[in-house]
Amino acid sequence: MAFPPEAVRIAGFTLRQISSAIRTQSPYSFAQTAYDFMGGTWAADLTLAAVDARESAAISAWLAGLNGPAGRFELDMAAMDYEGPQGTITADPVVAVAAQPRAQTLVLQLAAAADTITVGDYLTLDGHLHIVTAAEAPTPAFRQTLTLWPRLRSPVAAGDPVALRAPWGTWALAGPETALAVSQARVRTRTLQLVEAL
């Protein structure tokens, strides 16, 4: 698994959050009930910038090598206009307290007293992308408790690394086919539909 080839330059990126929660409504009383099945995943549409014939061939080879949704690759969040943490971060934190899969709360050990993570920051744990939905103030011991979406995908142990300054996600193609659009002026473009690879 690796990042896409250099020829892949992003012209547009649409990131979607998909939750497994639903709300039902009675057709008689209109009473509503919400059900939270605690699932969440990312999906995206990736529009590539126009490329020349050589770059197009490299992209075609990379896509063929993914074998449709069977292959996985990493995508840097900088590709989607994410300029990094909104708080002050001098170094990437590590997990301070172990947590189990499906946990929503995570305690991180920050590197310095001035470091802080804020709501809306993205981070990567064990190759999976998360967004911070709530953040407590850091403690005097440089620990900060966060609430994440989606819930943790796998167990994390104290000392596990967290990519906060340059978060990334693990992705797969959403379906078995890809397409190349070529105009009469030989402008080559592609739009890829992606899902988080779990």
Kinemage of the C-alpha trace (Angstrom):
@kinemage 1
@onewidth
@group {chain A} dominant
@subgroup {mainchain}
@vectorlist {calphas} color= white
{ca met a 1} P 0.000 0.000 0.000
{ca ala a 2} L 1.404 3.395 -0.936
{ca phe a 3} L 0.460 6.900 -1.903
{ca pro a 4} L -0.756 7.407 -5.502
{ca pro a 5} L 1.870 8.160 -8.184
{ca glu a 6} L 3.149 11.689 -8.676
{ca ala a 7} L 0.985 12.068 -11.789
{ca val a 8} L -2.117 12.096 -9.567
{ca arg a 9} L -2.798 15.774 -8.955
{ca ile a 10} L -6.087 16.739 -7.409
{ca ala a 11} L -8.357 19.288 -9.044
{ca gly a 12} L -11.323 18.664 -6.743
{ca phe a 13} L -12.036 16.616 -3.645
{ca thr a 14} L -15.441 15.965 -2.057
{ca leu a 15} L -15.277 14.278 1.337
{ca arg a 16} L -18.425 12.689 2.778
{ca gln a 17} L -19.121 11.415 6.280
{ca ile a 18} L -21.524 8.463 6.318
{ca ser a 19} L -23.124 7.461 9.604
{ca ser a 20} L -25.043 4.262 10.337
{ca ala a 21} L -27.484 6.156 12.571
{ca ile a 22} L -31.066 6.431 11.359
{ca arg a 23} L -34.265 8.156 12.459
{ca thr a 24} L -37.622 6.471 12.004
{ca gln a 25} L -40.994 8.184 12.081
{ca ser a 26} L -44.426 6.717 12.762
{ca pro a 27} L -46.790 7.291 9.816
{ca tyr a 28} L -49.639 7.687 12.342
{ca ser a 29} L -48.399 9.824 15.218
{ca phe a 30} L -45.234 11.214 13.584
{ca ala a 31} L -43.366 10.227 16.753
{ca gln a 32} L -39.690 9.769 15.972
{ca thr a 33} L -37.035 7.416 17.295
{ca ala a 34} L -33.324 7.719 16.603
{ca tyr a 35} L -31.111 4.624 16.421
{ca asp a 36} L -27.346 4.879 16.683
{ca phe a 37} L -25.623 1.728 15.416
{ca met a 38} L -22.242 3.361 16.209
{ca gly a 39} L -20.905 3.029 12.688
{ca gly a 40} L -19.307 5.677 10.528
{ca thr a 41} L -17.161 5.754 7.435
{ca trp a 42} L -15.707 8.161 4.901
{ca ala a 43} L -16.409 8.322 1.173
{ca ala a 44} L -14.979 10.725 -1.393
{ca asp a 45} L -15.022 11.848 -4.992
{ca leu a 46} L -11.572 12.655 -6.313
{ca thr a 47} L -11.373 14.721 -9.506
{ca leu a 48} L -7.919 14.612 -11.023
{ca ala a 49} L -6.284 17.537 -12.789
{ca ala a 50} L -5.813 17.297 -16.544
{ca val a 51} L -2.735 15.268 -17.465
{ca asp a 52} L -0.579 14.600 -20.507
{ca ala a 53} L -0.344 11.199 -22.221
{ca arg a 54} L 2.626 9.969 -20.143
{ca glu a 55} L 0.985 10.931 -16.850
{ca ser a 56} L -2.290 9.402 -17.999
{ca ala a 57} L -0.503 6.123 -18.696
{ca ala a 58} L 1.043 6.151 -15.205
{ca ile a 59} L -2.367 6.762 -13.641
{ca ser a 60} L -3.943 4.002 -15.752
{ca ala a 61} L -1.252 1.569 -14.635
{ca trp a 62} L -1.723 2.540 -10.985
{ca leu a 63} L -5.497 2.104 -11.218
{ca ala a 64} L -5.110 -1.258 -12.962
{ca gly a 65} L -2.731 -2.337 -10.199
{ca leu a 66} L -5.371 -1.546 -7.573
{ca asn a 67} L -7.589 -4.213 -9.160
{ca gly a 68} L -10.789 -2.262 -8.527
{ca pro a 69} L -11.833 -2.096 -4.884
{ca ala a 70} L -9.417 -4.915 -3.911
{ca gly a 71} L -6.420 -2.569 -3.683
{ca arg a 72} L -5.768 -0.011 -0.974
{ca phe a 73} L -3.819 3.235 -1.008
{ca glu a 74} L -3.093 6.188 1.242
{ca leu a 75} L -4.237 9.717 0.485
{ca asp a 76} L -2.711 12.750 2.157
{ca met a 77} L -5.309 15.129 3.600
{ca ala a 78} L -3.312 18.093 2.308
{ca ala a 79} L -4.874 17.194 -1.006
{ca met a 80} L -8.205 18.530 0.183
{ca asp a 81} L -7.363 22.032 1.380
{ca tyr a 82} L -6.575 20.957 4.911
{ca glu a 83} L -3.803 23.202 6.131
{ca gly a 84} L -3.039 21.268 9.288
{ca pro a 85} L -4.114 21.522 12.905
{ca gln a 86} L -5.947 24.645 13.977
{ca gly a 87} L -4.369 24.435 17.419
{ca thr a 88} L -0.695 24.735 18.250
{ca ile a 89} L 1.164 21.483 17.619
{ca thr a 90} L 4.962 21.364 17.904
{ca ala a 91} L 5.166 17.584 17.323
{ca asp a 92} L 2.728 14.773 16.638
{ca pro a 93} L 1.222 13.383 19.855
{ca val a 94} L 1.022 9.751 20.943
{ca val a 95} L -1.787 7.778 22.546
{ca ala a 96} L -1.638 8.238 26.344
{ca val a 97} L -4.277 5.694 27.429
{ca ala a 98} L -5.108 2.458 25.614
{ca ala a 99} L -8.566 2.254 24.020
{ca gln a 100} L -10.629 -0.498 22.444
{ca pro a 101} L -12.326 -0.621 19.022
{ca arg a 102} L -15.539 1.410 18.794
{ca ala a 103} L -14.339 3.763 21.545
{ca gln a 104} L -15.201 7.368 20.832
{ca thr a 105} L -12.971 9.006 23.429
{ca leu a 106} L -9.208 9.095 23.196
{ca val a 107} L -6.545 10.531 25.504
{ca leu a 108} L -3.414 11.826 23.790
{ca gln a 109} L -0.040 12.797 25.223
{ca leu a 110} L 0.988 16.147 23.755
{ca ala a 111} L 4.625 17.096 23.202
{ca ala a 112} L 4.671 20.497 24.903
{ca ala a 113} L 2.705 22.696 27.294
{ca ala a 114} L 1.634 25.052 24.502
{ca asp a 115} L 0.273 22.230 22.315
{ca thr a 116} L -3.471 21.900 21.933
{ca ile a 117} L -5.840 20.084 19.568
{ca thr a 118} L -9.104 21.764 18.607
{ca val a 119} L -12.507 20.712 17.299
{ca gly a 120} L -12.348 20.161 13.540
{ca asp a 121} L -8.763 18.895 13.484
{ca tyr a 122} L -8.118 15.670 11.569
{ca leu a 123} L -5.841 12.902 12.787
{ca thr a 124} L -4.766 9.440 11.679
{ca leu a 125} L -4.629 6.423 13.965
{ca asp a 126} L -3.536 3.030 12.642
{ca gly a 127} L -4.046 4.239 9.059
{ca his a 128} L -7.588 5.500 9.638
{ca leu a 129} L -8.778 9.085 9.382
{ca his a 130} L -10.735 10.700 12.241
{ca ile a 131} L -12.095 14.173 12.920
{ca val a 132} L -12.142 15.727 16.394
{ca thr a 133} L -15.731 16.532 17.458
{ca ala a 134} L -14.982 17.611 21.046
{ca ala a 135} L -11.779 18.497 22.869
{ca glu a 136} L -11.159 19.097 26.561
{ca ala a 137} L -8.463 21.513 27.673
{ca pro a 138} L -5.007 19.917 28.029
{ca thr a 139} L -3.982 18.924 31.557
{ca pro a 140} L -0.800 20.151 33.286
{ca ala a 141} L 0.728 16.765 32.309
{ca phe a 142} L 0.184 17.667 28.597
{ca arg a 143} L -2.665 15.163 28.176
{ca gln a 144} L -5.753 16.004 26.179
{ca thr a 145} L -9.027 14.065 25.972
{ca leu a 146} L -10.742 14.085 22.582
{ca thr a 147} L -13.985 12.776 21.126
{ca leu a 148} L -13.532 11.367 17.613
{ca trp a 149} L -15.659 10.533 14.596
{ca pro a 150} L -15.760 7.812 13.413
{ca arg a 151} L -15.198 5.583 16.418
{ca leu a 152} L -11.865 3.772 16.689
{ca arg a 153} L -11.409 1.029 14.081
{ca ser a 154} L -8.934 -1.073 16.049
{ca pro a 155} L -7.416 -1.164 19.533
{ca val a 156} L -4.795 1.445 20.317
{ca ala a 157} L -2.084 1.141 22.954
{ca ala a 158} L -0.294 3.753 25.001
{ca gly a 159} L 2.582 5.105 22.927
{ca asp a 160} L 0.941 4.455 19.528
{ca pro a 161} L 1.763 7.271 17.084
{ca val a 162} L -0.870 9.761 15.936
{ca ala a 163} L -0.465 11.665 12.650
{ca leu a 164} L -1.887 15.093 13.388
{ca arg a 165} L 0.311 17.534 11.480
{ca ala a 166} L -0.108 15.605 8.189
{ca pro a 167} L -3.134 13.292 8.542
{ca trp a 168} L -3.992 10.782 5.844
{ca gly a 169} L -6.550 8.098 5.192
{ca thr a 170} L -6.556 4.594 3.768
{ca trp a 171} L -8.771 4.395 0.692
{ca ala a 172} L -10.032 1.989 -1.951
{ca leu a 173} L -11.920 2.497 -5.177
{ca ala a 174} L -15.675 2.365 -4.512
{ca gly a 175} L -16.379 0.111 -7.479
{ca pro a 176} L -14.829 -2.212 -10.033
{ca glu a 177} L -14.571 0.272 -12.896
{ca thr a 178} L -12.797 3.534 -13.609
{ca ala a 179} L -13.086 5.788 -16.640
{ca leu a 180} L -10.844 8.159 -18.548
{ca ala a 181} L -12.408 11.148 -20.306
{ca val a 182} L -10.499 12.557 -23.287
{ca ser a 183} L -11.709 15.664 -25.113
{ca gln a 184} L -11.042 16.518 -28.768
{ca ala a 185} L -8.302 18.835 -27.507
{ca arg a 186} L -6.669 15.772 -25.831
{ca val a 187} L -7.476 16.999 -22.322
{ca arg a 188} L -7.490 13.880 -20.134
{ca thr a 189} L -9.488 13.886 -16.905
{ca arg a 190} L -10.801 11.348 -14.401
{ca thr a 191} L -13.101 11.331 -11.391
{ca leu a 192} L -12.613 8.499 -8.914
{ca gln a 193} L -15.163 7.419 -6.348
{ca leu a 194} L -13.482 6.276 -3.147
{ca val a 195} L -14.450 4.587 0.102
{ca glu a 196} L -12.500 4.251 3.299
{ca ala a 197} L -10.654 0.913 3.273
{ca leu a 198} L -11.329 -0.780 6.590
